[in-house]
Amino acid sequence: VSKLAPDSNNGNPMGKLYDIQQKDDYKIFLKEVELFSPKVIVLFTGDGWGWDYLCTINNNGDPSDEQILPEYEWAGYHAKVYRIDNRIVILSEHPQTRPEQEHIECITKIISKYAQL
């Protein structure tokens, strides 16, 4: 999700660098959603990182009960599904070190079910 990472192999930024870029990340994310108008958005972030992005595209609010769709299980993990502004938003775990084929099948199944809505 982060658009900027430290000059190292340590992954996403932490501390001050994370805080500095966070507000801009949300702005960039909203602009990308506006420009590309995707029918499906997949956040491979898990709940921790993804929740704020989910709320950002939901006018900075938590999803209502009506926006929450059934969860899908894959290899002991869960993909959470939401309908926000006529888009399907899937919040799932980062695929690194997780069973790839099961994850692909789960995301594909969700998209196949809801993409026509």
C-alpha positions as CSV (number, residue, x, y, z in Angstrom):
1,V,0.0,0.0,0.0
2,S,2.8,2.4,0.8
3,K,4.0,4.5,-2.1
4,L,7.4,5.2,-0.5
5,A,9.8,2.8,1.2
6,P,13.1,3.2,2.9
7,D,16.3,2.6,1.0
8,S,16.8,-0.9,2.4
9,N,15.4,-4.4,2.2
10,N,13.3,-4.0,5.3
11,G,9.9,-3.6,3.6
12,N,7.5,-0.9,4.4
13,P,8.5,2.3,6.2
14,M,8.2,2.6,10.0
15,G,8.0,5.4,12.5
16,K,8.5,9.0,11.1
17,L,8.8,8.0,7.5
18,Y,5.5,6.1,7.7
19,D,3.7,9.0,9.4
20,I,5.0,11.5,6.9
21,Q,3.7,9.6,3.9
22,Q,0.5,8.3,5.3
23,K,-1.8,11.3,4.6
24,D,-0.4,11.5,1.0
25,D,-1.0,7.8,0.6
26,Y,-4.7,8.2,1.2
27,K,-4.8,11.1,-1.2
28,I,-3.0,9.1,-3.9
29,F,-5.2,6.1,-3.3
30,L,-8.4,8.1,-3.6
31,K,-7.1,9.8,-6.8
32,E,-6.3,6.3,-8.2
33,V,-9.8,5.1,-7.4
34,E,-11.3,8.2,-9.0
35,L,-9.2,8.0,-12.2
36,F,-9.3,4.3,-12.8
37,S,-12.9,3.7,-11.5
38,P,-12.3,0.0,-10.7
39,K,-15.3,-2.2,-10.1
40,V,-13.2,-4.3,-7.8
41,I,-10.5,-3.2,-5.4
42,V,-8.3,-5.8,-3.8
43,L,-6.3,-4.7,-0.7
44,F,-3.6,-7.3,0.0
45,T,-2.8,-5.8,3.4
46,G,-4.6,-7.6,6.1
47,D,-6.8,-5.8,8.6
48,G,-4.1,-3.7,10.1
49,W,-3.0,-1.7,7.1
50,G,-6.1,-2.2,5.0
51,W,-8.8,-1.0,7.3
52,D,-7.8,2.7,7.0
53,Y,-7.7,2.4,3.2
54,L,-11.1,0.8,3.3
55,C,-12.5,3.5,5.5
56,T,-10.9,6.2,3.3
57,I,-12.9,5.1,0.3
58,N,-16.0,4.9,2.5
59,N,-16.0,8.7,3.2
60,N,-13.7,8.1,6.2
61,G,-16.2,5.9,8.0
62,D,-16.5,2.3,9.0
63,P,-18.5,0.1,6.7
64,S,-22.1,-0.3,7.7
65,D,-23.7,-3.7,8.2
66,E,-25.3,-3.4,4.7
67,Q,-21.9,-2.9,3.1
68,I,-20.4,-6.0,4.7
69,L,-20.6,-9.1,2.5
70,P,-19.8,-12.7,3.5
71,E,-16.2,-13.6,4.2
72,Y,-14.3,-16.2,2.3
73,E,-11.8,-18.6,3.9
74,W,-8.6,-19.7,2.2
75,A,-5.9,-21.8,3.8
76,G,-6.8,-20.7,7.3
77,Y,-7.0,-17.0,6.4
78,H,-10.0,-14.8,5.6
79,A,-10.8,-12.5,2.7
80,K,-13.3,-9.9,3.8
81,V,-15.7,-8.5,1.2
82,Y,-17.5,-5.1,1.2
83,R,-19.7,-3.2,-1.3
84,I,-18.8,0.5,-1.2
85,D,-20.1,2.9,-3.8
86,N,-21.0,0.2,-6.3
87,R,-17.5,-1.3,-6.0
88,I,-16.5,-4.6,-4.4
89,V,-13.6,-4.2,-2.0
90,I,-11.7,-7.3,-0.9
91,L,-9.5,-7.1,2.1
92,S,-7.2,-10.0,2.3
93,E,-3.8,-10.9,3.7
94,H,-0.5,-10.0,2.0
95,P,0.3,-13.1,-0.2
96,Q,4.0,-13.3,0.8
97,T,4.8,-16.7,2.4
98,R,1.1,-17.8,2.2
99,P,-0.4,-20.5,0.0
100,E,-0.6,-18.8,-3.4
101,Q,-2.9,-21.1,-5.3
102,E,-5.6,-21.1,-2.6
103,H,-5.4,-17.3,-2.4
104,I,-5.7,-16.9,-6.1
105,E,-8.7,-19.3,-6.2
106,C,-10.4,-17.4,-3.3
107,I,-9.9,-13.9,-4.9
108,T,-11.0,-15.2,-8.3
109,K,-14.2,-16.8,-6.8
110,I,-15.1,-13.5,-5.1
111,I,-14.5,-11.4,-8.2
112,S,-16.5,-13.9,-10.3
113,K,-19.4,-13.7,-7.9
114,Y,-19.6,-10.0,-7.4
115,A,-18.0,-8.3,-10.4
116,Q,-21.2,-8.1,-12.5
117,L,-22.9,-6.1,-9.7
